[in-house]
Amino acid sequence: MIRINEHYTKLKASYLFADIARRVAAYQQAHPDKAVIRLGIGDVTEPLPPACIEALHAGTDELAHRETFHGYGPEQGYAFLREAIAAHDYAARGCDISADEVFVSDGSKCDCGNIQEIFSTDARLAIPDPVYPVYVDTNVMAGRTGSAADGRYEGITYLDCTPANGYVPALPAPGVVDLIYLCFPNNPTGAVAPREQLAAWVAYARENRAIILYDSAYESFIRDEKIPRSIYEIPGARDVAIEFRSFSKTAGFTGTRCAYTVIPKNLTALDASGKEHSLHALWNRRHTTKFNGVSYPVQRAAAAIYTDAGRRQTRALTDYYLGNAALIRAAMQKLGLPCVGGDNSPYIWVNTGRDSWEAFDRLLNDAQVVVTPGAGFGRCGENHIRISAFNSRENVETALERVAKAL
Ligand SMILES: *Cc1c(COP(=O)(O)O)cnc(C)c1O
């Protein structure tokens, strides 16, 4: 008799964004004449940069002729893209990462979700709270946790991010965790980690033989030159860290799909007998077995981000969203609400001091603005809302006028 993977039954009933969509749909049905503005889900709104569109067209045209046609490519990604990544995202910032340590994929969500399968089922987890739900849920599915009580799963060391610590979590006690998820600039809080803070995490991982999974999907929003964009800017990180990056927020690729994961070749972990194994080799085995590469035109479009025009255009794109973020942040401060993020990040994390679903409902009903209730990201998200800068300037301005009247 076939049975299910019962770990799935431990998951919370619904995905946060499905819950939000249901409430918004119900509101729109009841008020068909009201225009709702979405500053909730973290999806981009502006079109792809022209350099990417040109490369996408040119790449597609190559597929139209036998002489330039491409079938299956290398699972790890084409050399032209891996080399551009290594040169511009790493060598240019003094990080020692080579092209063959880069694995191109169709998204960081998949990579962040899939990476856990190369680690033992009894690996002990450290996961921030609030957090991007993918890190937690994929480990629940894999059976690394007990059941949930009071919004928290048994077996996870939660790293509390609160107003008191500036939303940058403290280190766990020595020797209690093996796999550490970090995300900076953070989703949902928008907080960034100063160099000393990241260095402390790297030192912890080195002393405790732990691995850091570093999600830097939002690094292109960093404007403060003192803030590291990559964990590999910290000396010693090559021995303890895997980094995830995505073109989704950098260049508007949420629907186009392209991202990458970096695994240094010297990164190892032990088996039960104490023998060292290369994580690069394990991930390479997994990636080539379960993944068949990103489409050729999309990889061409991604490589175009690194041309002079592409860099100018993606910078303008992120500047545009950061302009929205600055307006949102200023408006919240004017309302007397403490907030973080929005300066090196497209998210503003607002401490509303009231039940976060209640704040969500109030903004939906009174201002027709959709935000994300903080509680959906974890217990420490209660009393907060996340406002996203991913929308047009006009919509952001209209939304802020309505919010100011409603609150
Ligand atoms: C948007 C986002 C990603 C990127 O996901 P893709 O699958 O590459 O679109 C990764 N991590 C976080 C925290 C994100 O918010």
The ligand as an SDF file (V2000), in Angstrom:
LIG
                    3D

 15 15  0  0  0  0  0  0  0  0999 V2000
   13.0300   36.4000   -4.2270 C   0  0  0  0  0  0  0  0  0  0  0  0
   13.9210   35.6240   -3.3360 C   0  0  0  0  0  0  0  0  0  0  0  0
   14.7740   34.6570   -3.8490 C   0  0  0  0  0  0  0  0  0  0  0  0
   14.8790   34.4230   -5.3240 C   0  0  0  0  0  0  0  0  0  0  0  0
   14.0410   33.4470   -5.7790 O   0  0  0  0  0  0  0  0  0  0  0  0
   14.0610   33.0070   -7.2990 P   0  0  0  0  0  0  0  0  0  0  0  0
   13.5710   31.6030   -7.2260 O   0  0  0  0  0  0  0  0  0  0  0  0
   15.4650   33.0940   -7.8070 O   0  0  0  0  0  0  0  0  0  0  0  0
   13.1290   33.9040   -8.0450 O   0  0  0  0  0  0  0  0  0  0  0  0
   15.6060   33.9700   -2.9810 C   0  0  0  0  0  0  0  0  0  0  0  0
   15.6090   34.2390   -1.6730 N   0  0  0  0  0  0  0  0  0  0  0  0
   14.8150   35.1700   -1.1500 C   0  0  0  0  0  0  0  0  0  0  0  0
   14.8920   35.4460    0.2990 C   0  0  0  0  0  0  0  0  0  0  0  0
   13.9380   35.8730   -1.9580 C   0  0  0  0  0  0  0  0  0  0  0  0
   13.1310   36.7920   -1.4270 O   0  0  0  0  0  0  0  0  0  0  0  0
  1  2  1  0
  2  3  1  0
  2 14  2  0
  3  4  1  0
  3 10  2  0
  4  5  1  0
  5  6  1  0
  6  7  2  0
  6  8  1  0
  6  9  1  0
 10 11  1  0
 11 12  2  0
 12 13  1  0
 12 14  1  0
 14 15  1  0
M  END
$$$$
